[in-house]
Amino acid sequence: MSESVKYLLGEEGIPRHWYNIAADLPSPPPAVLHPGTGQPIGPDDLAPLFPMALIGQEVSTEREIEIPEPVREVYRQWRPSPLYRARRLEQKLGTPAKIYYKYEGVSPTGSHKPNTAVPQAFYNKEAGVKRLSTETGAGQWGSSLAMAGQIFGLEVLVYMVKVSFQQKPYRKALMETFGARCVASPSEETAAGRAILEKTPDSLGSLGIAISEAVEVAAQNDDTKYALGSVLNHVLLHQTVIGQEAMVQLDMAGDYPDVIVGCTGGGSNFAGIAFPFIGEKLRGGKDVRIVAVEPAACPSLTRGKYAYDFGDTAKTTPLVKMHTLGSSFVPPGFHAGGLRYHGMAPMVSHLADLELLEARAYKQTECFAAGVEFARAETIVPAPEATHAVKGAIDEALRCKEEGVGRTILFNLCGHGHFDMQAYSDYFAGKLVDASYDESELAMALAGLPSVAA
Amino acid sequence: MSESVKYLLGEEGIPRHWYNIAADLPSPPPAVLHPGTGQPIGPDDLAPLFPMALIGQEVSTEREIEIPEPVREVYRQWRPSPLYRARRLEQKLGTPAKIYYKYEGVSPTGSHKPNTAVPQAFYNKEAGVKRLSTETGAGQWGSSLAMAGQIFGLEVLVYMVKVSFQQKPYRKALMETFGARCVASPSEETAAGRAILEKTPDSLGSLGIAISEAVEVAAQNDDTKYALGSVLNHVLLHQTVIGQEAMVQLDMAGDYPDVIVGCTGGGSNFAGIAFPFIGEKLRGGKDVRIVAVEPAACPSLTRGKYAYDFGDTAKTTPLVKMHTLGSSFVPPGFHAGGLRYHGMAPMVSHLADLELLEARAYKQTECFAAGVEFARAETIVPAPEATHAVKGAIDEALRCKEEGVGRTILFNLCGHGHFDMQAYSDYFAGKLVDASYDESELAMALAGLPSVAA
């Protein structure tokens, strides 16, 4: 127990720029298309939804994008986040592997989401926006945007997926504590919501539906813009502070990862930890295996199609090429609400297509088992989303044990489970089931993909 | 926004010893008495309940007690905890005061409790103990001991005050995640519990009752010792890492507090932040005002009597002189469950008697209002207990504004409110009331104090 378990950087360790992987790609990702014309869209098409600074980041190919000082000032409250060596877990597993994890649960809302909520609120405030509308799954994103809006003086309106709204009432209370309004989605407040409720009055909701509602409100109100917590290039970009810090911290430990594991819903925390290392490799640096772990109940990377699709259920967004289960696919309710999205970030999908990462799907009960094992060893209770990364890392470590090889594993523990203890209660009570989707519904959703020349 | 808001120490900033205020007192605290003989007790009287190392700390008058390396190793996961300057709160209040807060919510269980749970588990393990029994109010202590027990390989049995058990089911889930067993108190499992249930079947429980149950189990089982989360000298001692770190961090900021504010239930987080500064003053250092804030519904310092009393309801503990509402006093249910104790730590009571601190009582709704104001400014949601300290600090800052004087205020934000969001929900819904006790019940409890020559 004499070696260090925590690698902490001082404030000067907060990155000064975000890392843009677009600068290092062997080929650019497919264009984003206008759903009406099928032609590539330009910045002006996005202007009703986003301030120009974020649109600029969305399409930028500059390698480094400077982090504004007011954003770094807010980051300073919890960044640099710690990197830990999971020594007690290694001992319990009896693995020769070294397991490191970057812990994003130290943020005020307990996840990685503030990394992008803060700059999004900042740029919107700079552009004179009064209100932000958004969707949220488990509530990690909604509470983070609520917090960021409060800091910069913006109203925040959150459409929260109904199944999570019901399972996680305390995330709503957190959003309200930060002064935001939180509405269960589908709601009666938007045309998109009413259309769903007419067809499916007891709809559990989905991120796709909640996005439709939030986008509709932003499109119809001049003082309101839309904010997304994952999927888009600029969101993934903001999360790269995670991987950049981890790289320096691993260097302090005299290490470099052989394998990086992250959980994927929309793809942002995964991109945050992985992109800086993938960039290093693309620029001729060290090789590293990248493993994306997703829920078996919503497996866009492992079971979806790489095709053009809408980002939302009401089909109001531009068309993006991504691994998708179909925008009409509504995944079953499970506790990792932040991973319940029908598509994968276009940039992550593009990297998968370039074979720069591998994907794996796990069921929720095996992830909770891994989460409890981790909590008992390392004392941090992972969020349900993060248990997927934990499970992936443990499996990698056990493979090392089988093979007798001592690899270095890095994973992103993207958030704590303090707001998700009902799920742990259910797990201990044996009430947690592995919900699965209907194969015919998936087939139908995939058959309904828009026909666009790829 | 250019000056720093966070003062973070490296690992080398974790104190190497705990600070024992007994070394610097102008007069020693009154002796602890045997309830049967009325004579001072010796170490052997405590041996059935505690390992000798902790009994030694309980009665020590050494100024510095070394922190064992395995304890510092665990501390390293979250210590040194950050010290923040509450710049946004200062701006919102328009105060000339500087407000600093030490944030203990960064621990794995979200409060200051692991600071003592870890050494208690360590010393018990060293002494060959197999199981620890304890009580918990809001669950912060129970979950912390569960965590520490898991690290050092001890079973943990927690009696949780029934009203909190019902209000905060997720704290129970957290204890279970760490492998502990959590029982609602009063329970049918102990003679003490059964006696209460016979008289009052719908008893809400109290810390005094839960202590009786936990002590009974430890006294009757050779492999089991008892652990207490507050009140006792050795517990307060372990918490002094808080104030020691804060002193160094304030020095980094070029500051020294004029006022220190802490919330008091049993007194441990308050002692943790205040004792090192009081010691400094007692040794001829700078003067500092010390403000203890307690709940108006359980006001031991402001309404209690300074007298010998039992630590528990079943009257099984030794007699200690403390500010007490009477060991039979059952405070009404309110959300700051960690402050629902009939007595105040003997050492804190002694300091109050020596006029080294002043006390103040607040109602819960005004504390929640302060908590929300703080959360919206500083992005951290305080635990209900901690909102009392927040309210005290805000009042001090507003006094500075009235007087036009720029004092330096330090308070201890002893924990976050992630597990207490139901209370915030209730507050926003206007459902939170200021429960108060019955004056005649308090009078009766005080009349029932044991008659001992003080």
Interface residues (C-beta under 8 A of the other chain):
Chain A: M1 S2 S4 V5 K6 L8 G10 E11 E69 P70 E73 R76 Q77 Y84 R88 V106 P108 T109 G110 M147 Q150 I151 P169 Y170 R171 K172 A173 L174 E176 T177 F178 G179 V372 A375 R376 T379 I380 V381 H418 F419 M421 Q422 Y424 S425 F428
Chain B: M1 S4 V5 K6 L8 G10 E11 E69 P70 E73 R76 Q77 Y84 R88 V106 P108 T109 G110 M147 Q150 I151 P169 Y170 R171 K172 A173 L174 E176 T177 F178 G179 V372 A375 R376 T379 I380 V381 H418 F419 M421 Q422 Y424 S425 F428
